[in-house]
Amino acid sequence: MSGISFLICENSYIIRKGLLRVLEELGENVEIKEVDGIEGFRRHLDYFEPDFLIVNPQVFGTENFFYTDIPARLRKCAIGLYSCPDLPENPVFPEFIALNDTKSNILEKIKSLITRCKGENYSNTGSSPEITGREKLIVKYVALGLTNKEIADKLFISSHTVVTHRRNITRKLGIKTVSGLTVYAILNNIVNIEEINR
């Protein structure tokens, strides 16, 4: 997954840590900061510039903060955190998590919001967006040990195009090394171990 960042604003330590553990399952390119109050929230918004927010509105005392404290660019990428009796009838958040939601339900809601905000599909392949058929071929050839020039020759494209494909693959998957791409290729049945060992 390409790098994304979250800011959690929740006054309960145990709930913050639980959310942190759930968010870590999105992949290794996720950066997470957590705060327990309004001042920390405002400070982190200024210097951290998160892509997504998970906020308990009770920390602010009112939902009006959504329009005063949250920058416009983040309003569509914010998740409200509610206890069950406090679920809103008309939530201001585009997505919300209830404290009794299961881990898989929370992950699906987060992935759905990421898809809506980033325009990428993070839910089809676990934590990674789909790569195209051509990109899968490139990953296969990289895993088999071919150079950019050899891949270009096999696919009848330029070396520059191969480099562009590899850059896109790295952006989508967050994998920068040949060994990482090889593991990805094996785990996703793009290549099998017997082919690599030849």
C-alpha positions in Angstrom: 0.0 0.0 0.0 1.3 3.5 -0.7 1.9 5.4 2.4 -1.0 6.9 4.3 -1.3 8.5 7.7 -3.9 8.5 10.4 -4.4 10.8 13.4 -6.4 9.2 16.3 -8.1 11.6 18.7 -9.6 9.6 21.7 -9.2 10.3 25.4 -9.3 6.6 26.4 -5.8 5.0 26.3 -7.1 1.5 25.8 -9.3 2.5 22.9 -6.5 4.4 21.2 -4.1 1.4 21.5 -6.8 -0.9 20.2 -7.3 1.3 17.1 -3.6 1.5 16.7 -3.3 -2.3 16.5 -6.2 -2.5 14.0 -4.7 0.2 11.8 -1.3 -1.6 11.8 -3.0 -4.5 9.9 -3.3 -2.2 6.9 0.4 -2.6 6.2 3.8 -1.3 7.0 3.4 2.0 5.1 0.8 3.3 7.5 1.9 6.1 9.8 -0.2 6.6 12.9 -0.2 9.4 15.6 -2.5 9.4 18.6 -3.7 12.2 20.8 -6.0 12.4 23.8 -7.3 15.9 23.7 -8.1 19.1 21.7 -4.7 20.8 22.1 -2.8 17.7 20.9 -5.2 17.3 18.0 -4.7 20.9 16.8 -1.0 20.7 17.2 -0.8 17.4 15.2 -3.0 18.8 12.5 -0.5 21.6 11.9 2.7 19.6 11.7 1.7 16.0 10.9 -0.9 16.7 8.2 -2.6 13.3 8.3 -4.6 11.8 5.4 -7.3 10.4 7.7 -8.8 11.2 11.1 -10.4 8.9 13.6 -12.1 11.2 16.2 -14.3 10.7 19.2 -16.5 13.8 19.1 -17.0 13.7 22.9 -13.4 14.9 23.2 -14.6 18.2 21.7 -18.0 18.2 23.5 -19.9 19.1 20.4 -20.1 18.0 16.7 -19.7 21.6 15.6 -16.0 21.1 15.9 -16.3 19.1 12.6 -16.7 22.4 10.8 -14.4 24.5 12.9 -11.4 22.3 14.0 -11.2 19.9 11.0 -9.7 21.3 7.8 -12.1 21.1 4.8 -9.7 18.7 3.0 -10.1 16.2 5.9 -13.9 16.3 6.4 -14.5 13.7 3.8 -11.7 11.5 5.2 -12.8 11.5 8.9 -14.2 8.6 10.9 -16.3 9.2 14.0 -15.9 7.0 17.0 -19.0 6.3 19.0 -20.2 4.1 21.9 -23.4 2.2 21.0 -26.0 4.3 22.8 -24.4 7.5 21.4 -24.7 6.5 17.7 -25.8 9.6 15.8 -29.0 9.7 13.8 -27.5 12.1 11.2 -23.7 11.7 11.6 -21.5 14.5 10.3 -18.7 12.0 9.6 -18.7 10.2 6.3 -17.9 7.0 8.2 -18.2 5.9 11.8 -17.0 3.1 14.1 -19.0 1.9 17.0 -17.1 0.6 20.0 -18.7 -2.8 19.7 -17.7 -3.3 16.0 -15.6 -6.3 15.3 -12.0 -5.9 14.0 -13.0 -7.1 10.5 -15.9 -4.6 10.5 -13.6 -1.8 11.5 -11.0 -2.7 8.9 -13.7 -2.9 6.2 -15.0 0.6 7.1 -11.5 2.0 7.1 -10.7 0.4 3.8 -13.9 1.6 2.3 -13.1 5.2 3.4 -9.6 4.9 2.0 -11.1 3.7 -1.3 -13.5 6.6 -1.4 -10.9 9.3 -0.5 -7.9 8.0 -2.4 -9.6 6.4 -5.3 -7.7 3.2 -4.9 -9.0 -0.3 -4.2 -7.4 -1.5 -0.9 -10.0 -4.1 -0.1 -9.6 -6.6 -2.9 -6.1 -7.9 -2.1 -5.8 -7.6 1.7 -3.8 -4.5 2.3 -2.6 -3.9 -1.2 -4.4 -2.2 -4.2 -4.8 -4.2 -7.4 -1.9 -4.0 -9.8 -2.6 -4.3 -13.5 -2.0 -7.4 -15.7 1.1 -5.8 -17.2 2.4 -4.8 -13.8 2.0 -8.5 -12.7 4.1 -9.5 -15.6 6.8 -7.0 -14.6 6.7 -8.3 -11.0 7.0 -11.9 -12.4 10.0 -11.1 -14.5 11.7 -9.1 -11.6 11.1 -12.1 -9.3 12.7 -14.3 -12.0 15.8 -12.1 -11.9 15.5 -10.3 -15.2 17.0 -6.9 -15.7 14.9 -3.9 -16.9 16.4 -4.3 -20.4 15.6 -8.0 -20.5 12.0 -7.3 -19.4 11.7 -4.6 -22.0 12.9 -7.0 -24.7 10.5 -9.7 -23.6 7.5 -7.4 -23.6 8.5 -5.3 -26.6 8.5 -2.1 -24.7 11.3 0.4 -23.8 13.4 0.2 -20.7 12.0 3.6 -19.7 8.5 2.1 -19.7 9.7 -0.8 -17.5 11.1 1.7 -15.1 7.8 3.6 -15.0 5.9 0.4 -14.4 8.2 -0.5 -11.5 7.8 3.0 -10.0 4.0 2.5 -10.2 4.3 -1.0 -8.6 6.4 0.4 -5.8 3.8 3.2 -5.2 0.9 0.8 -5.1 2.5 -2.0 -3.1 5.0 0.0 -1.0 7.6 -2.7 -1.9 11.0 -1.3 -2.9 13.3 -4.3 -3.1 13.6 -7.2 -5.5 13.4 -9.7 -2.6 10.2 -8.0 -1.4 8.7 -8.2 -4.9 9.8 -11.8 -5.1 8.0 -12.7 -1.8 4.9 -10.7 -3.0 5.0 -12.6 -6.3 5.1 -16.0 -4.5 2.4 -15.1 -2.0 0.1 -13.9 -4.8 0.7 -16.8 -7.1 2.3 -14.7 -9.8 5.3 -17.0 -9.8 6.0 -20.3 -8.1 9.2 -21.2 -6.2 10.1 -23.8 -8.8 10.4 -21.1 -11.5 12.6 -19.0 -9.3 15.0 -21.8 -8.4 15.7 -22.7 -12.1 
